[in-house]
Amino acid sequence: MVAVLAAVVAVTGCEATTGGGGESGPEPHGATGSALAAVDALTVRSRAPKTGYARERFGSAWADTDSNGCDTRDDILKRDLDGVRFADGECKVSAGSLAPDPYGGGDIALVRGRSQVDIDHLVALSDAWQKGAFQWEPSKRIAFANDPLNLLAVGATPNRSKGDGDTATWLPPNKGYRCTYVAGQVAVKKKYVWVTGAERDAMKRVLGGCPDQKLPTGGNPTAAPPRFHAR
């Protein structure tokens, strides 16, 4: 049993929990409001083809869909960085610190123009396309691409190893952040798209080690204002 628990911690990077009911214990179920409980409510289907996917199908990058006068990238930098400085007014972020980078664990300084900070879509646009977004109206795809619930400032190096991976194929190298990361993926997928069976099982493996991890909520409406357009 000790070996089993050690394996769980190694895979998830989260604290393991125990329970009676056999050698491996019962399947974990989270409390109301937890990310683990929300996994059971996700729609499970097979992945659709990537045919027809293009970044342009989700509108122009970093559209100001919340109409606050700042583009989405700068909104997320302001939210996630420490010591933010602006090039003009209170929109264009020129410098700041990601302390720490949630994916890699180290501190990263942002300097506009040569930044090692990316804004990651927790659920990649291509992944979403293959799990329902190919059927959406353009306004929903634009909303998805700019929803703060689905966006996070992270280090460029680990982020670019992710590609369009889901929980079954990629997790942050920083094991201590994996529960938070997967909870974010669950929240976005619950709001927008379906998951595959392998993905659902991977979510349960990670969140089984942190069953009280809260499900994030909020974000923007699921339709962008009509002034925005996509193919």
N, C-alpha and C positions, 0 to 999 in steps of 0.2 A: 504493500500500500504506500510506503514511503517513496518507493521508486516511481509509482504512478503519479503522486503529487509533485515530485520533483520534475517530472516530464511536463506536467501541465504548466508549472511556473516557467520552465525554459521556453515553451512554445509561446505562451501568451504574454509573458512579462508582467503579469498581474498576480496578486495574492490568490492562492488556491483556497477553496473551501471544501469541507468534507460533509458527508451525509451518510446515513445508514442505507442499507438496501442492496447489499451485494459487494463484490470485489471492487467494482468501479463506481459504485454509488448510483443513485437515480439521476436521470437527466435533470439538469438544473433549470429552475424556473424563477425568474426575477419577480420582485415585488411590483405592485402597481406603480407606474411611472418610471420604471427602470428600462434601460435599453434592452436588456435580456428579455423582459416580458414582451416588448414590442416586436421582437424577432418573430414570434409566433403569429403576429398579425400581418406579416408581409405576404404579398402574393408571390407564389413560386411558379415559374415557367422556364422553358428553355430559352437560351439566348437566340435572338433573331440575327439574321445576316447583317453585316456591316455595310451592305450595298447602299449607295446613295449618301453615305455620311460625308460631310465636309464641315469645317469650322464655320463657314458662312451660313450654314443652316441654323446657327444659334445667334445670328446677328453680328454686328460689329463688336469688337472686343471692348469690354469695360464700359458699356453704355450706362448712362446715368438714369437708371430706371426708377430710382426713388425720388428723382427730381429735387435733389438737395444742392445742385450746382456743382458737385464734385463727381469725377468718374469713379466707377466701382473699385478699381485698383487702389486709388488713393484712399477711398473709404476704408478698405480693409487694412492698408498700411497704418492708417491713423488708429484703428481699433486694436491692432495686434502688436505694434512696435512701442518700445519705450523711448523717451527722449526725442520725440518727433520734432523735426524742424521743417519749415515750409519755404518753398522758393517764392511763393506769392500768396498773400492772404492766408487762408486756412484750408486750402485744397491740395495744392501740388506738393507732395512730400518730397523733400530734398535729402533728408538724412534721418537716421534713427537707429535703433538697436533691437535685434531679435534676440531676446535674452530670457530663456534659451530658444534655439530652434527646436520646435516640437518633434520634428522627424529625426534630426541628427543628435540633438542633445547639447550641442555647443552654442556659444554666443556668436552672432554674426552682425557686423555693422553694415548698414545700408548706406550707400552713396549713390545718388541718382546718376544713371548713365553707365555705371559699372557695378551694378548691384549683384550680389550673390543671393538675393532674396526673391523667391517666386511667390505668386499667388496661386495656390493649388485649388483645383476643383476636387473636393473630397471624392465625389463621384464624377469621374471623368466624362467629358461630353460624349466621347465615342462609346463608352460603356453604357451611358444613358440611352444613346441612340439604339443600341442593340437590345435594350430592355424597356422599350416603349416609346422613346422620344421620336422615333421615325413616324409615329402616327399622330403626333401633336400638331396643333396649329402653331404657326411661327411665333405668336406672342408668348406662348408657354415656353418654347425653347429659349427665347430671349430672357424671360424671367428666370428660368433655371440657371442659365449661364451667369447671371448677375445676382443670384440670391445669396446673401451673406451666410445663410445657414450652410451653404455648400462651399464656402470659400475660407481659406486659411493662409496666412503668410508663413512660409516655410523656407528652409535652406534649399538652394537650387540643386545641389548635387544629389541628395537623396530623393528629391522630388522627381528629377529627370530619370531616375531608375524605375519609377513607378509605371510610366506609360499610362495605359488605360486599364491597369489592373484593378481587380476588385479584392475583397477581403480574402477570397480563396487563393489569390495568386500574389498578393503583395501586402506587407505590413511595414510600418516604419521601423528603421533600424533601432531607434530608441524604444526599447521594450517597455519602459515605464509610461510611455504615451499610448500604447496600443489600445487599452480599454477606452480611453477618450476618443481615439481615432475611429474605432469601430462603432462606438455609440453615435458618432457624427454621421457615419455612413448609414447606419440604421435609420436615423432621423430623416435624412435626405431621401432614402429609398422609400420609406413609409409615405412621405409627402408626394413623391413623384413617380416612381418606377417599380418594376418587379425585380426579383432576385432569382438566381438559379438555385437548384438544390444544393450544389457544392458550396455556394456562397453562404446560404443560410446556415449550413452546418459549420462552416468556418467561423461565422459570427457567433454561434453558440459556444464553440470551443473557447474563443477568446473571452467572451463575456461571462462564461461559466466561472472564470477565475475572479470576476469582480461583479457579482450579481446585483449589487446595489448601485452600479454606475447609472446615473440619471440619463434619461433620454433628452437630448437638446430639443428645444422648441423655438418657434418664432420664424424669423426670416421675412421675406417679402411676399406679396401676393403672387399667385401662380400664373398671372397674365401681365405682360408688360403694357405700359400705356400705348395707345394706338399710334403715336407718332414714330414708334420704332418699327423697323421692318427687317425681315430676313427672307431668304429664298424659300 
